[in-house]
Amino acid sequence: MEITKSKHFTADRAWGAKTIATMNGITTRLHWTDTPYQWHINDGEEVFVVLDGSVKMLYRQNGQEQAEILEAGDIFFASIGTEHVAHPIGEARILVVEKAGSV
């Protein structure tokens, strides 16, 4: 049993993470960041939950670049093959659920 106070979590580098759980090949990780990630396509599905802060999520759908501002409590689901990149607006804390070892 463990309790994590996400609003107080920080990492020593952008996108640093704490693994909350690994269950049946799926990881749940808490990330802290203040800089953008990189454009990528996961090798599985991804659930991206903004816990604190705001994130501009850019993604490509049908060859068109789209953007959406995600606030605390908002959830982004990336299906297999969804190219995307997260740009935090200031500091953000994000819960990511994905296949273990995914990019």
Sequence and secondary structure as in RCSB ss.txt:
>XXXX:A:sequence
MEITKSKHFTADRAWGAKTIATMNGITTRLHWTDTPYQWHINDGEEVFVVLDGSVKMLYRQNGQEQAEILEAGDI
FFASIGTEHVAHPIGEARILVVEKAGSV
>XXXX:A:secstr
     GGG   SSTTEEEEEEEETTEEEEEEEESS    EE SS EEEEEEEEEEEEEEEETTEEEEEEEETT E
EEE TT EEEEEEEEEEEEEEEEETT  
